[in-house]
Amino acid sequence: MSSITKFEDLEIWKLARELCQEIYLLREKTNLKNDYRLYDQLNGSSGSIMDNIAEGFERNGNKEFAQFLSIAKASCGETRSQLYRVLDRNYISKKEFDLQYEKLQMLSKQIGGFRNYLQNSDLKGSKFK
């Protein structure tokens, strides 16, 4: 099994990046682009998912990484909540909402699973070798 040497190799980071891009594309193809405050919040929370995964990885310690994964997971919840406002304001269809919601749910579960793995692992991270 090969080891992961950079955060860009993490599947959860790749999925978070894709999701962040999809949020941007929602802005481009809908009237969400006119709701600056809501888009700014949505863009920030979706970006926070990928950014916290990256920052935690770069800390080189599993305890710190797990803490940043917890923050990334919370940002998934924040993004889901904001997505409801996007739906309620009729910027997206229920079908589009469901698609993005499912992706956020899946990512949240994967982040949580990885966090649990780190917390239960005997490995402490490269910082402590």
VOMI-253311 format. One record per residue: residue number from 1; chain; x, y, z of N, C-alpha, C in turn. Coordinates in steps of 0.02 Angstrom, whole numbers, plus 50000, padded with zeros to 5 digits. Layout:
% VOMI-253311
+-----+--------+-------+-------+-------+-------+-------+-------+-------+-------+-------+
| num | chaine |   n.u |   n.v |   n.w |  ca.u |  ca.v |  ca.w |   c.u |   c.v |   c.w |
+-----+--------+-------+-------+-------+-------+-------+-------+-------+-------+-------+
| NUM |      A |     X |     Y |     Z |     X |     Y |     Z |     X |     Y |     Z |
...
+-----+--------+-------+-------+-------+-------+-------+-------+-------+-------+-------+
This chain:
% VOMI-253311
+-----+--------+-------+-------+-------+-------+-------+-------+-------+-------+-------+
| num | chaine |   n.u |   n.v |   n.w |  ca.u |  ca.v |  ca.w |   c.u |   c.v |   c.w |
+-----+--------+-------+-------+-------+-------+-------+-------+-------+-------+-------+
|   1 |      A | 50042 | 49941 | 50000 | 50000 | 50000 | 50000 | 50044 | 50062 | 50000 |
|   2 |      A | 50031 | 50108 | 49956 | 50072 | 50168 | 49953 | 50047 | 50219 | 50005 |
|   3 |      A | 50093 | 50260 | 50029 | 50073 | 50310 | 50077 | 50056 | 50375 | 50041 |
|   4 |      A | 50014 | 50412 | 50072 | 49993 | 50477 | 50045 | 50042 | 50529 | 50071 |
|   5 |      A | 50071 | 50566 | 50025 | 50123 | 50615 | 50044 | 50100 | 50687 | 50037 |
|   6 |      A | 50042 | 50698 | 50007 | 50016 | 50766 | 50001 | 49940 | 50764 | 50003 |
|   7 |      A | 49911 | 50818 | 50027 | 49838 | 50819 | 50036 | 49801 | 50810 | 49970 |
|   8 |      A | 49832 | 50830 | 49916 | 49799 | 50824 | 49850 | 49786 | 50751 | 49830 |
|   9 |      A | 49818 | 50704 | 49865 | 49807 | 50633 | 49851 | 49747 | 50605 | 49889 |
|  10 |      A | 49723 | 50641 | 49938 | 49667 | 50616 | 49979 | 49601 | 50619 | 49939 |
|  11 |      A | 49566 | 50564 | 49938 | 49502 | 50562 | 49902 | 49452 | 50612 | 49931 |
|  12 |      A | 49451 | 50620 | 49997 | 49404 | 50667 | 50026 | 49419 | 50739 | 50005 |
|  13 |      A | 49483 | 50755 | 49996 | 49500 | 50822 | 49972 | 49479 | 50830 | 49900 |
|  14 |      A | 49490 | 50779 | 49859 | 49470 | 50782 | 49789 | 49394 | 50792 | 49782 |
|  15 |      A | 49356 | 50755 | 49823 | 49283 | 50762 | 49821 | 49262 | 50832 | 49844 |
|  16 |      A | 49294 | 50857 | 49896 | 49279 | 50924 | 49921 | 49294 | 50977 | 49868 |
|  17 |      A | 49347 | 50967 | 49832 | 49365 | 51014 | 49779 | 49312 | 51014 | 49724 |
|  18 |      A | 49291 | 50954 | 49703 | 49239 | 50948 | 49652 | 49174 | 50982 | 49675 |
|  19 |      A | 49157 | 50971 | 49738 | 49096 | 51001 | 49764 | 49100 | 51077 | 49764 |
|  20 |      A | 49157 | 51103 | 49783 | 49168 | 51175 | 49784 | 49160 | 51204 | 49713 |
|  21 |      A | 49186 | 51169 | 49664 | 49179 | 51190 | 49595 | 49106 | 51188 | 49572 |
|  22 |      A | 49070 | 51137 | 49594 | 48999 | 51132 | 49576 | 48958 | 51189 | 49606 |
|  23 |      A | 48977 | 51210 | 49666 | 48943 | 51268 | 49697 | 48956 | 51330 | 49655 |
|  24 |      A | 49017 | 51338 | 49632 | 49033 | 51395 | 49589 | 48992 | 51393 | 49525 |
|  25 |      A | 48986 | 51334 | 49496 | 48947 | 51328 | 49434 | 48873 | 51342 | 49444 |
|  26 |      A | 48847 | 51325 | 49504 | 48778 | 51343 | 49520 | 48769 | 51419 | 49515 |
|  27 |      A | 48818 | 51454 | 49541 | 48815 | 51527 | 49538 | 48813 | 51551 | 49466 |
|  28 |      A | 48854 | 51521 | 49425 | 48860 | 51544 | 49356 | 48798 | 51530 | 49314 |
|  29 |      A | 48761 | 51477 | 49330 | 48704 | 51459 | 49288 | 48636 | 51476 | 49318 |
|  30 |      A | 48636 | 51510 | 49376 | 48573 | 51528 | 49408 | 48573 | 51601 | 49429 |
|  31 |      A | 48517 | 51623 | 49457 | 48513 | 51691 | 49484 | 48546 | 51697 | 49552 |
|  32 |      A | 48575 | 51644 | 49577 | 48613 | 51647 | 49639 | 48668 | 51700 | 49632 |
|  33 |      A | 48691 | 51711 | 49571 | 48743 | 51761 | 49561 | 48722 | 51831 | 49582 |
|  34 |      A | 48656 | 51843 | 49588 | 48631 | 51908 | 49609 | 48621 | 51913 | 49684 |
|  35 |      A | 48625 | 51856 | 49719 | 48617 | 51855 | 49791 | 48688 | 51849 | 49821 |
|  36 |      A | 48723 | 51905 | 49822 | 48794 | 51905 | 49839 | 48808 | 51877 | 49908 |
|  37 |      A | 48768 | 51895 | 49957 | 48780 | 51873 | 50026 | 48772 | 51798 | 50032 |
|  38 |      A | 48719 | 51771 | 50005 | 48708 | 51698 | 50010 | 48762 | 51661 | 49971 |
|  39 |      A | 48779 | 51684 | 49912 | 48831 | 51650 | 49874 | 48898 | 51653 | 49911 |
|  40 |      A | 48913 | 51710 | 49940 | 48976 | 51718 | 49976 | 48979 | 51669 | 50034 |
|  41 |      A | 48924 | 51660 | 50070 | 48922 | 51613 | 50126 | 48930 | 51541 | 50100 |
|  42 |      A | 48895 | 51525 | 50047 | 48897 | 51458 | 50018 | 48967 | 51442 | 49991 |
|  43 |      A | 48996 | 51490 | 49957 | 49063 | 51482 | 49930 | 49113 | 51473 | 49987 |
|  44 |      A | 49105 | 51512 | 50039 | 49151 | 51507 | 50096 | 49146 | 51441 | 50132 |
|  45 |      A | 49086 | 51418 | 50145 | 49079 | 51355 | 50182 | 49101 | 51295 | 50140 |
|  46 |      A | 49086 | 51296 | 50075 | 49108 | 51240 | 50033 | 49185 | 51241 | 50025 |
|  47 |      A | 49214 | 51300 | 50021 | 49287 | 51305 | 50018 | 49319 | 51284 | 50083 |
|  48 |      A | 49285 | 51296 | 50138 | 49311 | 51278 | 50204 | 49320 | 51203 | 50211 |
|  49 |      A | 49279 | 51164 | 50177 | 49285 | 51091 | 50181 | 49353 | 51071 | 50154 |
|  50 |      A | 49369 | 51090 | 50094 | 49432 | 51070 | 50064 | 49492 | 51102 | 50099 |
|  51 |      A | 49484 | 51165 | 50120 | 49539 | 51200 | 50152 | 49558 | 51170 | 50219 |
|  52 |      A | 49508 | 51149 | 50258 | 49523 | 51120 | 50323 | 49553 | 51050 | 50317 |
|  53 |      A | 49533 | 51013 | 50266 | 49565 | 50948 | 50253 | 49639 | 50960 | 50238 |
|  54 |      A | 49652 | 51009 | 50195 | 49722 | 51024 | 50176 | 49762 | 51048 | 50237 |
|  55 |      A | 49734 | 51095 | 50274 | 49770 | 51122 | 50331 | 49784 | 51069 | 50383 |
|  56 |      A | 49736 | 51027 | 50397 | 49746 | 50973 | 50446 | 49800 | 50925 | 50424 |
|  57 |      A | 49799 | 50908 | 50360 | 49851 | 50862 | 50334 | 49920 | 50892 | 50343 |
|  58 |      A | 49927 | 50956 | 50329 | 49992 | 50989 | 50333 | 50018 | 50998 | 50404 |
|  59 |      A | 49975 | 50987 | 50454 | 49997 | 50991 | 50524 | 50042 | 50933 | 50543 |
|  60 |      A | 50039 | 50878 | 50505 | 50082 | 50819 | 50514 | 50072 | 50783 | 50580 |
|  61 |      A | 50015 | 50792 | 50611 | 49999 | 50756 | 50673 | 49927 | 50732 | 50669 |
|  62 |      A | 49915 | 50670 | 50687 | 49848 | 50642 | 50679 | 49796 | 50675 | 50724 |
|  63 |      A | 49815 | 50695 | 50785 | 49767 | 50729 | 50829 | 49744 | 50795 | 50798 |
|  64 |      A | 49792 | 50833 | 50774 | 49775 | 50897 | 50742 | 49736 | 50886 | 50678 |
|  65 |      A | 49756 | 50836 | 50639 | 49721 | 50821 | 50577 | 49648 | 50803 | 50592 |
|  66 |      A | 49638 | 50762 | 50643 | 49570 | 50742 | 50662 | 49528 | 50803 | 50682 |
|  67 |      A | 49559 | 50851 | 50716 | 49523 | 50912 | 50735 | 49502 | 50951 | 50673 |
|  68 |      A | 49546 | 50958 | 50624 | 49530 | 50995 | 50564 | 49478 | 50957 | 50522 |
|  69 |      A | 49480 | 50890 | 50525 | 49429 | 50851 | 50490 | 49360 | 50863 | 50522 |
|  70 |      A | 49360 | 50872 | 50587 | 49297 | 50888 | 50622 | 49270 | 50955 | 50598 |
|  71 |      A | 49313 | 51002 | 50588 | 49292 | 51068 | 50563 | 49267 | 51061 | 50491 |
|  72 |      A | 49302 | 51022 | 50450 | 49281 | 51010 | 50380 | 49212 | 50978 | 50378 |
|  73 |      A | 49201 | 50930 | 50423 | 49136 | 50896 | 50426 | 49081 | 50946 | 50446 |
|  74 |      A | 49096 | 50989 | 50493 | 49048 | 51040 | 50513 | 49032 | 51087 | 50455 |
|  75 |      A | 49082 | 51102 | 50415 | 49071 | 51144 | 50356 | 49026 | 51110 | 50305 |
|  76 |      A | 49028 | 51044 | 50303 | 48980 | 51007 | 50260 | 48909 | 51022 | 50283 |
|  77 |      A | 48898 | 51020 | 50349 | 48832 | 51035 | 50376 | 48811 | 51106 | 50362 |
|  78 |      A | 48857 | 51152 | 50369 | 48843 | 51223 | 50355 | 48824 | 51232 | 50281 |
|  79 |      A | 48860 | 51199 | 50237 | 48846 | 51204 | 50166 | 48778 | 51174 | 50150 |
|  80 |      A | 48761 | 51117 | 50182 | 48695 | 51087 | 50171 | 48640 | 51135 | 50193 |
|  81 |      A | 48649 | 51167 | 50249 | 48599 | 51215 | 50274 | 48590 | 51273 | 50225 |
|  82 |      A | 48645 | 51299 | 50200 | 48642 | 51354 | 50152 | 48610 | 51332 | 50086 |
|  83 |      A | 48620 | 51269 | 50069 | 48590 | 51242 | 50008 | 48514 | 51243 | 50013 |
|  84 |      A | 48487 | 51233 | 50073 | 48415 | 51239 | 50083 | 48391 | 51309 | 50066 |
|  85 |      A | 48429 | 51359 | 50086 | 48409 | 51428 | 50069 | 48411 | 51439 | 49994 |
|  86 |      A | 48460 | 51410 | 49961 | 48465 | 51416 | 49889 | 48402 | 51384 | 49856 |
|  87 |      A | 48382 | 51327 | 49882 | 48321 | 51294 | 49858 | 48259 | 51335 | 49874 |
|  88 |      A | 48253 | 51358 | 49935 | 48194 | 51396 | 49957 | 48185 | 51461 | 49919 |
|  89 |      A | 48240 | 51488 | 49895 | 48236 | 51550 | 49856 | 48230 | 51536 | 49781 |
|  90 |      A | 48219 | 51473 | 49764 | 48208 | 51451 | 49695 | 48266 | 51464 | 49647 |
|  91 |      A | 48326 | 51463 | 49674 | 48384 | 51470 | 49630 | 48401 | 51403 | 49597 |
|  92 |      A | 48383 | 51348 | 49629 | 48396 | 51282 | 49601 | 48333 | 51239 | 49607 |
|  93 |      A | 48330 | 51187 | 49566 | 48273 | 51140 | 49568 | 48283 | 51091 | 49626 |
|  94 |      A | 48230 | 51057 | 49643 | 48233 | 51005 | 49695 | 48281 | 50950 | 49673 |
|  95 |      A | 48281 | 50935 | 49609 | 48326 | 50883 | 49583 | 48399 | 50904 | 49593 |
|  96 |      A | 48416 | 50966 | 49577 | 48484 | 50991 | 49587 | 48502 | 50992 | 49661 |
|  97 |      A | 48454 | 51013 | 49702 | 48465 | 51013 | 49774 | 48481 | 50943 | 49798 |
|  98 |      A | 48440 | 50895 | 49778 | 48450 | 50826 | 49800 | 48519 | 50799 | 49780 |
|  99 |      A | 48539 | 50816 | 49720 | 48605 | 50794 | 49695 | 48661 | 50821 | 49739 |
| 100 |      A | 48660 | 50886 | 49751 | 48713 | 50917 | 49791 | 48708 | 50895 | 49864 |
| 101 |      A | 48648 | 50888 | 49890 | 48638 | 50866 | 49959 | 48668 | 50797 | 49969 |
| 102 |      A | 48654 | 50752 | 49923 | 48680 | 50684 | 49929 | 48757 | 50683 | 49927 |
| 103 |      A | 48786 | 50724 | 49885 | 48859 | 50728 | 49882 | 48888 | 50754 | 49948 |
| 104 |      A | 48855 | 50804 | 49977 | 48877 | 50831 | 50041 | 48870 | 50780 | 50097 |
| 105 |      A | 48815 | 50743 | 50096 | 48805 | 50690 | 50146 | 48858 | 50637 | 50141 |
| 106 |      A | 48872 | 50615 | 50080 | 48922 | 50564 | 50068 | 48991 | 50589 | 50091 |
| 107 |      A | 49008 | 50650 | 50073 | 49073 | 50677 | 50093 | 49077 | 50683 | 50169 |
| 108 |      A | 49025 | 50705 | 50201 | 49024 | 50711 | 50273 | 49037 | 50643 | 50306 |
| 109 |      A | 49005 | 50591 | 50281 | 49016 | 50524 | 50308 | 49087 | 50500 | 50297 |
| 110 |      A | 49115 | 50515 | 50239 | 49184 | 50494 | 50225 | 49233 | 50532 | 50269 |
| 111 |      A | 49222 | 50595 | 50279 | 49266 | 50634 | 50323 | 49261 | 50607 | 50394 |
| 112 |      A | 49200 | 50593 | 50417 | 49190 | 50566 | 50484 | 49224 | 50498 | 50492 |
| 113 |      A | 49218 | 50456 | 50441 | 49251 | 50390 | 50443 | 49326 | 50396 | 50446 |
| 114 |      A | 49354 | 50442 | 50407 | 49426 | 50451 | 50407 | 49449 | 50480 | 50474 |
| 115 |      A | 49410 | 50525 | 50501 | 49426 | 50554 | 50567 | 49427 | 50499 | 50620 |
| 116 |      A | 49377 | 50456 | 50619 | 49375 | 50400 | 50667 | 49435 | 50354 | 50659 |
| 117 |      A | 49454 | 50341 | 50597 | 49513 | 50300 | 50584 | 49575 | 50332 | 50615 |
| 118 |      A | 49584 | 50396 | 50605 | 49643 | 50430 | 50632 | 49643 | 50428 | 50709 |
| 119 |      A | 49585 | 50438 | 50738 | 49581 | 50439 | 50811 | 49595 | 50370 | 50842 |
| 120 |      A | 49578 | 50317 | 50806 | 49588 | 50250 | 50832 | 49653 | 50217 | 50809 |
| 121 |      A | 49691 | 50253 | 50769 | 49754 | 50226 | 50742 | 49811 | 50235 | 50793 |
| 122 |      A | 49857 | 50187 | 50791 | 49917 | 50193 | 50832 | 49967 | 50242 | 50802 |
| 123 |      A | 49957 | 50258 | 50738 | 50001 | 50306 | 50705 | 49988 | 50375 | 50733 |
| 124 |      A | 50038 | 50413 | 50743 | 50030 | 50481 | 50771 | 50046 | 50536 | 50721 |
| 125 |      A | 50068 | 50517 | 50661 | 50085 | 50566 | 50610 | 50160 | 50577 | 50606 |
| 126 |      A | 50182 | 50604 | 50549 | 50254 | 50612 | 50537 | 50286 | 50661 | 50586 |
| 127 |      A | 50247 | 50704 | 50614 | 50272 | 50753 | 50662 | 50302 | 50718 | 50724 |
| 128 |      A | 50278 | 50658 | 50739 | 50298 | 50624 | 50801 | 50342 | 50563 | 50789 |
| 129 |      A | 50371 | 50556 | 50730 | 50415 | 50499 | 50716 | 50483 | 50509 | 50747 |
+-----+--------+-------+-------+-------+-------+-------+-------+-------+-------+-------+
